[in-house]
Amino acid sequence: MKKIPCIYLIIALIIALGACNDPIFYIISTEPPIADPIIGGSPTNFVIFNNEVYAASGRKIYFYDGTDDGKKWKPMSSQPGGRIVQLAATDSNLYALCLQDSPGSTTINLRRYSADWEDVTGETGGYDRLQSVYAANDKVFIGAHDKDSYNITLYIDEARGSTFEALTQGGTKDEPESLLCGIAFDSAYYYLCTRGNTIYQTDAAGVLNPKKPEDNVTFMGIINIGNDTILAISRNGNLYNVTGADITKLTFSADEKTPDISINRPSTGALAVWVDKDDASRRLLLAGRQDRLDYSVDSGYTYGYMELELDSSGIKAGKNFVEPGKDSPSSVADNERYVSTIGRYPVKHIFQTPSAIDPEMTLFASTQKNGVWSYRQRGSNKIWNAEE
């Protein structure tokens, strides 16, 4: 057998020692391996029902109650049937949009759980191909389409009944942005965000009023950050303020030359408000981001989410998005550990558990294909890892 020259071993040792001087390499070498997630695959969004947090993956819905003996996710004793696409919840009901596989056809139906699972029925006007479901203020909105066109067409007002009702048509096949991708409520109006350049305002009467920004964008998500301040995020990562009057792109000032308030990466649509469990005045907007579509030397593994500091009036003056751990306040203690963990994975949904359920206010994330993750104390460090 041919012996490896000693000089090659020395060179290899020098390279290895040099790599260890990089803090990222050192942190990776000392962290526990990625755990086997109890909720694997590509999980759904998170919702609150009966003072518990719910999420799903595949054909199972799991719940988390945050008690000392309930820090782990557990499957519901009763499942809705079919592959769960999305969840929504009101004070009275848990909703699951389910893909039903049957010989020769594939359909999606909406099921509702209070004491047991049942189908949601009603007149759909032909728009019976359900695509998405969202809830706010005990009203449920369903994105649907018929064989020719997309529509925000159905909703359920639980104060009036439990069946579908019709909304004004939201678009046509030539306007795929009408696919419903989020909802926010500001105590007077509902704002229905579409996967396009339109956000619809509606009141209890169910009449849609379309709103568009001045620039042509594709919206990905919408959120009420508090005090009835509604923000939407576009595919290119810019933030927009949404009111009953208009939709305005946010910048640092009125000067057109100032930078946009942006995550500087494509947005996944994931949005959440983070609150410091020890100081409620410390608040952040969290936004999921994707890597650049074109590769560069500084863009590898830049997924995860970004943070934007908030105050009592909304976005704190002069602030822009930064990576977690690079500024204070932050949802993590260490930027390098963030980069080497959740920062390597696309985040579809992000959610902070309310203190009434979990005093630690644990932060959870649904990754694109690596299951549900959480930011918890693991060994001597508080780090992101998959939920076991």
C-alpha positions in Angstrom: 0.0 0.0 0.0 1.3 3.4 -1.0 2.1 5.6 2.0 0.8 9.2 2.1 3.8 11.6 2.3 4.1 13.3 5.6 3.9 16.8 4.0 0.4 16.1 2.9 -0.7 15.2 6.4 0.9 18.4 7.7 -0.9 20.5 5.1 -4.2 18.8 6.0 -3.7 19.5 9.6 -3.0 23.2 8.9 -6.1 23.5 6.9 -8.2 21.9 9.6 -6.8 24.2 12.3 -7.3 27.2 10.1 -11.0 26.3 9.6 -11.5 25.9 13.3 -10.5 29.5 13.8 -13.6 30.6 12.0 -16.3 31.1 14.7 -19.0 29.5 12.5 -17.0 26.3 12.0 -16.3 26.1 15.7 -19.9 26.6 16.7 -21.0 23.9 14.3 -18.4 21.5 15.7 -19.7 22.0 19.3 -23.4 22.0 18.7 -25.7 18.9 18.9 -26.7 17.3 15.6 -30.1 18.2 14.1 -32.8 16.3 16.0 -35.3 13.9 14.4 -38.4 16.2 14.3 -41.6 14.8 15.9 -43.5 16.9 13.3 -41.5 16.2 10.1 -41.8 17.0 6.5 -43.4 20.2 5.4 -45.6 21.3 8.3 -48.6 23.7 8.1 -49.1 27.0 9.9 -49.7 27.3 13.6 -53.1 28.2 15.2 -54.5 28.5 18.7 -57.6 26.6 19.7 -58.8 25.7 23.2 -55.7 27.4 24.7 -53.4 25.0 22.8 -51.2 25.5 19.8 -51.9 23.3 16.8 -49.9 22.4 13.7 -50.0 19.5 11.2 -47.9 17.6 8.7 -49.0 14.8 6.4 -52.2 13.3 7.7 -51.7 14.2 11.4 -52.6 17.3 13.5 -50.5 17.8 16.6 -51.1 20.0 19.7 -48.9 21.7 22.3 -50.2 22.9 25.6 -47.0 24.2 27.2 -47.4 22.6 30.6 -44.5 21.1 32.5 -45.5 17.6 31.4 -46.7 18.8 28.0 -43.7 20.5 26.5 -43.8 18.1 23.6 -46.2 18.0 20.7 -48.7 15.2 20.7 -51.1 14.0 18.0 -54.8 14.7 18.3 -56.8 11.7 19.4 -59.2 12.3 16.4 -57.8 13.2 13.0 -59.8 14.9 10.1 -58.9 12.4 7.4 -56.8 13.1 4.3 -53.6 15.1 4.0 -53.8 18.3 5.9 -53.0 21.3 3.7 -53.7 24.2 6.2 -55.3 25.0 9.5 -57.4 27.9 10.8 -59.1 28.4 14.2 -61.8 30.5 15.8 -62.8 30.6 19.5 -65.3 27.8 18.8 -63.8 25.6 16.1 -60.6 24.2 14.6 -60.7 24.1 10.8 -58.6 21.8 8.6 -58.3 22.0 4.8 -57.8 18.4 3.8 -56.7 16.7 0.5 -58.8 13.7 -0.1 -57.3 11.0 -2.3 -59.8 8.7 -4.0 -59.5 6.5 -7.1 -59.7 8.6 -10.2 -59.9 12.0 -8.4 -58.3 14.3 -5.9 -60.4 16.8 -4.0 -59.8 19.3 -1.1 -62.5 19.8 1.5 -62.9 21.9 4.6 -63.5 20.0 7.9 -64.4 21.6 11.3 -63.7 20.3 14.8 -65.5 21.3 18.0 -66.3 18.0 19.8 -65.8 15.9 16.6 -64.8 16.3 13.0 -67.5 17.2 10.4 -67.6 18.6 6.8 -68.3 22.2 6.2 -71.0 22.5 3.6 -73.0 25.3 1.8 -73.6 26.9 -1.5 -70.3 27.6 -3.2 -71.6 29.0 -6.5 -69.4 26.5 -8.3 -66.3 27.7 -6.6 -65.7 24.4 -4.9 -62.0 23.9 -5.5 -60.7 25.1 -2.2 -57.2 26.4 -2.0 -56.6 28.1 1.3 -58.3 29.0 4.6 -57.7 31.8 7.2 -59.6 33.0 10.3 -59.8 36.3 12.1 -62.3 37.7 14.6 -64.4 34.4 14.4 -64.8 34.7 10.7 -63.3 32.2 8.3 -62.3 33.1 4.8 -61.6 30.5 2.1 -59.7 31.0 -1.2 -61.4 28.9 -3.9 -61.8 28.7 -7.7 -63.9 26.9 -10.3 -62.6 25.3 -13.4 -61.9 28.7 -15.1 -61.2 31.3 -12.5 -59.6 32.0 -9.1 -61.7 33.8 -6.4 -61.8 34.9 -2.8 -65.4 33.7 -2.8 -66.4 32.0 0.4 -66.5 32.8 4.1 -68.1 31.6 7.3 -69.6 34.0 9.8 -70.0 31.9 12.9 -72.3 34.5 14.4 -74.8 33.7 11.6 -74.3 30.1 11.0 -71.8 27.4 10.0 -72.2 27.1 6.2 -70.4 28.8 3.4 -71.5 32.3 2.2 -70.4 34.0 -1.0 -68.1 37.1 -1.3 -67.8 39.3 -4.3 -65.6 37.7 -7.1 -62.0 38.5 -6.5 -60.4 37.7 -9.9 -60.1 35.6 -12.9 -57.8 33.0 -14.3 -55.8 35.8 -15.9 -55.3 37.2 -12.4 -53.8 34.4 -10.3 -52.9 36.9 -7.6 -56.4 36.4 -6.4 -55.3 33.3 -4.6 -55.9 34.1 -0.9 -52.6 34.0 1.0 -53.3 35.9 4.3 -55.8 37.9 6.4 -55.6 40.7 9.0 -58.2 42.5 11.0 -58.0 46.0 12.4 -61.1 46.1 14.6 -63.3 47.5 11.7 -62.2 45.9 8.5 -60.8 42.6 7.2 -57.8 42.8 4.8 -57.6 39.8 2.5 -54.1 39.5 1.0 -53.7 37.8 -2.4 -50.7 36.2 -4.1 -50.5 39.2 -6.5 -50.8 43.0 -6.3 -54.2 43.2 -4.8 -55.4 43.4 -1.2 -59.2 43.3 -0.6 -60.8 45.3 2.2 -64.2 43.9 3.4 -66.6 44.6 6.3 -69.2 42.4 7.9 -71.4 42.7 4.9 -69.0 40.7 2.8 -68.5 43.4 0.1 -64.9 43.4 -1.3 -63.1 46.7 -2.0 -59.9 46.0 -4.0 -56.7 48.0 -3.2 -53.5 48.1 -5.2 -50.1 49.8 -4.5 -48.6 52.2 -7.0 -45.9 49.7 -8.0 -46.7 46.3 -9.5 -45.7 43.7 -6.8 -46.6 40.2 -5.7 -47.8 40.1 -2.1 -46.9 37.1 0.1 -48.3 37.8 3.5 -50.1 40.3 5.8 -50.1 40.9 9.6 -51.5 43.2 12.3 -48.5 44.2 14.3 -50.6 45.9 17.0 -52.6 49.1 17.5 -54.4 48.2 14.3 -51.3 48.7 12.2 -51.5 46.4 9.1 -48.4 45.5 7.2 -48.0 43.4 4.1 -44.8 42.0 2.6 -44.1 41.5 -1.1 -42.2 38.7 -2.8 -39.1 40.9 -3.2 -39.1 41.5 0.6 -40.5 45.1 0.8 -43.0 46.2 3.5 -46.2 48.0 2.8 -48.5 49.9 5.1 -52.2 48.9 4.5 -55.0 51.2 5.5 -58.6 51.8 4.5 -57.4 54.5 2.2 -54.4 53.1 0.4 -51.4 50.8 0.3 -48.0 52.6 0.8 -44.5 51.2 0.4 -42.4 51.9 3.5 -39.0 53.7 3.3 -36.9 55.4 6.0 -38.3 58.8 5.1 -40.3 60.6 2.4 -37.1 61.0 0.4 -37.3 58.7 -2.6 -33.6 58.1 -2.5 -33.7 56.5 0.9 -33.6 52.6 1.2 -36.8 50.6 1.3 -37.7 48.8 4.5 -36.8 45.3 3.1 -35.3 42.0 4.1 -33.1 42.2 1.0 -34.0 38.7 -0.1 -37.1 37.1 -1.5 -39.9 36.7 1.1 -41.5 33.4 2.1 -44.5 35.2 3.4 -43.9 34.1 7.0 -44.7 36.9 9.4 -44.9 37.1 13.2 -44.5 39.5 16.1 -42.0 38.5 18.7 -42.2 39.9 22.3 -39.5 39.6 24.9 -41.0 37.5 27.7 -39.2 39.6 30.3 -40.0 43.0 28.8 -43.1 43.4 26.7 -41.9 46.8 25.4 -39.1 44.9 23.4 -40.9 43.8 20.2 -39.8 42.6 16.8 -41.4 41.8 13.4 -40.0 38.5 12.2 -40.1 37.8 8.4 -39.1 34.6 6.6 -36.6 35.0 3.8 -35.2 32.8 1.0 -31.8 32.7 -0.5 -30.9 34.6 -3.7 -32.0 33.0 -6.9 -28.5 33.6 -8.3 -25.6 32.1 -6.2 -22.8 34.3 -4.9 -20.0 33.7 -2.5 -21.9 35.4 0.4 -25.4 33.9 -0.3 -25.0 30.3 0.7 -27.4 29.1 3.4 -29.0 32.6 3.9 -32.5 31.5 4.7 -34.2 31.6 8.1 -35.8 34.9 9.0 -35.0 38.6 9.6 -35.9 41.0 12.5 -37.3 44.5 12.4 -37.6 46.5 15.7 -41.0 47.8 16.7 -42.2 50.3 19.2 -45.6 51.5 20.5 -46.3 53.4 17.2 -45.2 50.6 14.8 -41.8 50.3 13.2 -39.1 52.1 15.2 -37.8 55.2 13.4 -34.8 54.6 11.2 -34.8 50.8 11.7 -34.5 48.2 9.0 -34.4 44.4 8.9 -31.3 42.7 10.4 -30.2 39.1 10.9 -31.2 37.7 14.4 -28.5 38.2 17.0 -26.9 41.2 15.2 -28.7 43.9 17.1 -30.6 44.3 20.4 -33.3 43.3 21.1 -33.2 40.0 19.3 -35.1 36.7 19.4 -31.8 34.8 19.7 -28.8 35.3 21.9 -26.1 34.6 19.3 -26.0 35.4 15.5 -23.4 32.7 14.7 -25.5 30.0 16.3 -28.6 31.3 14.4 -26.7 31.2 11.1 -25.5 27.6 11.7 -29.0 26.3 12.6 -32.4 27.7 11.4 -30.5 30.2 9.2 -29.8 27.3 6.8 -33.4 26.4 6.2 -36.3 28.2 4.5 -39.1 29.1 7.0 -42.7 28.9 5.8 -44.4 29.9 9.1 -43.1 31.4 12.4 -45.0 31.6 15.6 -44.4 32.7 19.2 -46.5 30.9 21.9 -48.5 33.3 24.1 -47.5 33.4 27.8 -50.9 32.2 28.8 -50.1 28.8 27.1 -46.3 28.7 27.7 -44.6 31.1 30.2 -41.3 30.7 28.2 -43.1 32.0 25.1 -41.4 29.5 22.9 -40.7 30.5 19.3 -41.6 27.8 16.7 -41.0 27.6 13.0 -42.3 25.4 10.2 -39.5 24.7 7.7 -40.0 24.0 4.1 -39.1 20.3 4.4 -37.3 19.7 7.7 -40.2 19.7 10.1 -41.1 22.0 13.1 -38.2 23.7 14.8 -38.1 25.6 18.1 -35.7 28.0 19.9 -35.1 26.4 23.3 -32.5 25.7 26.0 -30.6 22.6 24.8 -27.7 21.7 27.1 -25.7 24.7 28.0 -27.0 26.9 25.2 -30.3 28.2 24.0 -30.4 27.3 20.3 -32.7 26.5 17.4 -33.2 22.8 16.6 -36.0 20.5 15.4 -38.7 19.7 18.0 -38.3 16.1 19.3 
